[in-house]
Structure formats: structure tokens, C-alpha cells
Amino acid sequence: MNKIKNLKLKDNIIKFVVILEEDKENGGYVVRCPAIKGCWSQGDTKEEALENIKEAIVGCLKSLNAKTMREAKKGKYLVQKGAVI
């Protein structure tokens, strides 16, 4: 059964929907964040999987930000720093 959860990152600034599924073949749970392509994690329990996806989301966002900054330096993008609240 799929369960959809809203996860909040630091200071409730960003919320992501994640999908939590039981891994019937291997046991435990698999969780993914559809808003970020390729962002998924797993855990032995629901709680562990949800904690792990938080770390995965942060890692994916850092990686995407680094890629964007590299491409901006090559002139592909105009980047301005800002905050979304």
C-alpha cells in the first residue's frame, strides 16, 4: 500500500510529498520523492525510511544546486540568490 506523506525540512521552509511503499520482496520500506527525479531511499521501518528520505532530499538538492552553479559559470543560466519562504 502506498502512503503519501508531507515532509518538512529545516524551519518548515520546504515541504515535499513522498511516497512510502512496503518492500515485499526484501522487507522494509522504500520511499521516493516524485518532485526530484531519482530521489529515493529505504529503511527497515517506516520511521527510518522517512528519516532517510530527508537526507536524500537534502543531498539531491545540494547536487542539483552545484550542477546549476557549474552551468551558470559556463553562461547557460543567469543565477540570482534568493529565498523561498
Backbone bond lengths (Angstrom), bond angles and torsions (degrees), N, CA, C in turn:
res aa  C-N    CA-C-N  psi(-1)  N-CA   C-N-CA  omega(-1)  CA-C   N-CA-C  phi
1 M - - - 1.448 - - 1.531 109.18 -
2 N 1.302 116.60 131.49 1.463 121.70 177.63 1.512 109.50 -80.86
3 K 1.304 116.04 137.36 1.457 120.72 172.45 1.515 107.49 -123.73
4 I 1.301 116.43 132.41 1.454 121.28 179.40 1.520 107.72 -104.82
5 K 1.312 116.30 128.25 1.457 122.23 -178.59 1.522 108.72 -125.08
6 N 1.314 116.20 149.66 1.457 121.80 170.51 1.515 107.32 -96.94
7 L 1.318 117.08 125.42 1.454 121.00 177.66 1.518 109.11 -108.05
8 K 1.306 116.00 141.30 1.446 121.48 178.60 1.520 108.42 -112.38
9 L 1.318 116.59 132.00 1.445 120.99 174.77 1.518 109.06 -99.09
10 K 1.297 116.89 173.83 1.461 124.65 -175.65 1.520 114.78 -22.59
11 D 1.308 115.94 128.06 1.459 123.84 173.47 1.530 114.19 55.39
12 N 1.321 117.10 24.33 1.466 121.77 177.51 1.526 112.73 56.99
13 I 1.313 117.39 29.99 1.458 120.02 -177.99 1.527 111.33 -80.98
14 I 1.319 117.12 -42.27 1.462 120.62 -176.74 1.524 109.33 -122.41
15 K 1.315 116.26 133.24 1.465 121.39 175.94 1.518 108.59 -119.68
16 F 1.327 115.65 138.10 1.455 121.21 177.76 1.518 109.42 -127.23
17 V 1.297 115.95 144.90 1.458 121.21 171.52 1.523 106.64 -87.66
18 V 1.335 116.07 132.97 1.465 120.71 176.08 1.519 108.61 -125.42
19 I 1.316 115.44 154.74 1.466 121.01 179.35 1.524 107.79 -115.15
20 L 1.315 115.11 122.94 1.460 123.13 -177.35 1.525 108.46 -107.31
21 E 1.339 116.06 126.31 1.461 120.88 -178.92 1.524 109.59 -130.38
22 E 1.304 115.50 142.58 1.449 120.17 174.54 1.528 108.56 -73.58
23 D 1.325 116.58 134.73 1.463 121.71 177.13 1.521 107.91 -92.51
24 K 1.313 116.34 94.90 1.461 121.55 -174.23 1.526 112.66 -71.95
25 E 1.323 117.34 -25.75 1.467 120.06 -179.77 1.523 112.38 -77.51
26 N 1.319 116.36 -44.03 1.456 121.08 -173.17 1.522 114.03 -109.98
27 G 1.319 117.25 -7.27 1.464 120.65 -175.42 1.514 110.61 83.91
28 G 1.296 116.35 163.40 1.459 121.16 -179.48 1.522 111.69 81.16
29 Y 1.332 114.44 -157.26 1.460 121.07 -175.23 1.518 110.28 -137.09
30 V 1.325 114.62 146.90 1.457 122.84 174.76 1.529 106.40 -115.45
31 V 1.318 116.53 138.61 1.461 120.83 -178.67 1.525 108.37 -135.47
32 R 1.339 115.38 140.49 1.462 119.55 179.64 1.519 110.19 -136.61
33 C 1.323 114.48 157.70 1.457 122.16 178.00 1.525 107.49 -114.68
34 P 1.336 117.98 100.84 1.467 121.03 -176.03 1.529 114.55 -60.24
35 A 1.321 117.64 -23.43 1.465 120.43 -178.69 1.525 112.48 -71.98
36 I 1.343 116.69 -18.82 1.461 120.84 -178.10 1.522 107.96 -123.43
37 K 1.312 116.65 106.17 1.464 122.12 -177.26 1.530 110.76 -53.28
38 G 1.322 115.62 128.08 1.459 121.10 176.77 1.511 115.50 80.39
39 C 1.315 118.03 6.25 1.468 121.46 -178.18 1.520 109.41 -93.06
40 W 1.318 115.98 109.16 1.454 121.02 -179.61 1.524 108.94 -149.67
41 S 1.318 115.75 165.04 1.460 121.44 176.14 1.521 107.86 -155.88
42 Q 1.321 115.48 -173.04 1.461 120.56 179.95 1.518 109.27 -154.14
43 G 1.319 115.66 171.24 1.452 121.30 176.38 1.513 110.60 -168.68
44 D 1.322 116.18 161.33 1.461 120.98 178.95 1.533 111.81 -70.85
45 T 1.334 116.36 -29.60 1.463 121.54 179.10 1.531 108.75 -124.27
46 K 1.320 116.22 166.08 1.469 120.01 176.62 1.527 110.36 -59.01
47 E 1.335 115.20 -44.06 1.458 120.62 -177.41 1.531 111.05 -62.21
48 E 1.334 115.59 -44.52 1.466 119.95 179.72 1.526 110.81 -64.06
49 A 1.325 117.42 -43.01 1.462 121.05 179.13 1.528 110.93 -61.54
50 L 1.326 117.28 -41.14 1.466 120.72 -179.66 1.524 111.34 -68.80
51 E 1.318 117.95 -36.68 1.469 120.27 175.30 1.523 110.11 -66.61
52 N 1.320 116.14 -41.46 1.461 120.37 -178.99 1.519 112.56 -65.51
53 I 1.333 117.79 -35.53 1.467 119.12 179.87 1.523 110.67 -69.15
54 K 1.312 117.75 -29.91 1.475 119.91 175.75 1.526 109.48 -59.91
55 E 1.329 116.38 -46.12 1.462 120.79 178.79 1.525 110.51 -64.51
56 A 1.328 116.91 -39.84 1.467 120.96 179.57 1.529 111.04 -64.37
57 I 1.324 116.94 -41.25 1.469 120.91 179.07 1.520 110.11 -62.03
58 V 1.322 117.04 -45.95 1.469 120.82 179.05 1.528 109.71 -60.53
59 G 1.325 116.76 -44.82 1.461 120.31 179.20 1.521 112.49 -62.19
60 C 1.318 116.42 -43.19 1.474 120.59 178.64 1.524 111.16 -63.26
61 L 1.324 116.70 -43.22 1.469 119.97 -179.43 1.525 111.05 -65.60
62 K 1.333 117.14 -39.76 1.467 119.85 177.67 1.522 110.36 -63.46
63 S 1.317 116.49 -41.72 1.459 121.42 179.64 1.528 111.03 -64.75
64 L 1.326 116.85 -44.59 1.463 120.68 178.44 1.521 111.21 -63.59
65 N 1.336 116.61 -39.68 1.460 120.70 179.09 1.529 110.39 -64.50
66 A 1.327 116.99 -43.50 1.462 120.54 179.34 1.526 110.61 -62.52
67 K 1.328 116.64 -41.89 1.469 120.63 178.93 1.529 110.65 -63.14
68 T 1.328 116.48 -43.93 1.464 121.07 179.53 1.521 110.66 -61.96
69 M 1.337 117.03 -42.17 1.458 120.24 -179.64 1.531 111.10 -66.03
70 R 1.342 117.53 -39.39 1.472 120.22 176.76 1.523 110.57 -61.79
71 E 1.335 116.13 -43.72 1.463 120.21 -179.22 1.528 111.25 -69.20
72 A 1.323 116.85 -32.33 1.464 120.34 177.82 1.527 110.08 -65.42
73 K 1.327 116.19 -38.94 1.465 119.98 179.25 1.524 111.19 -64.61
74 K 1.318 116.64 -25.43 1.461 121.34 177.84 1.526 111.12 -84.94
75 G 1.326 116.90 -0.86 1.452 121.14 178.34 1.513 115.40 89.25
76 K 1.317 117.11 10.56 1.462 119.50 -178.69 1.529 112.85 -79.25
77 Y 1.326 116.98 -26.53 1.467 121.11 -177.20 1.523 110.00 -136.66
78 L 1.295 114.99 154.61 1.457 121.67 167.92 1.522 105.50 -102.03
79 V 1.309 117.67 118.66 1.459 121.56 -175.03 1.516 109.78 -115.03
80 Q 1.316 115.63 129.14 1.451 121.52 172.42 1.514 107.51 -123.56
81 K 1.323 116.27 138.94 1.455 119.74 179.77 1.514 109.28 -77.78
82 G 1.309 115.50 144.41 1.457 121.06 179.25 1.507 109.98 -164.25
83 A 1.294 115.92 176.60 1.459 120.90 179.29 1.517 109.80 -129.88
84 V 1.298 115.79 145.42 1.461 121.77 174.76 1.515 106.74 -110.96
85 I 1.296 115.86 121.69 1.473 120.07 -177.39 1.516 109.55 -118.67
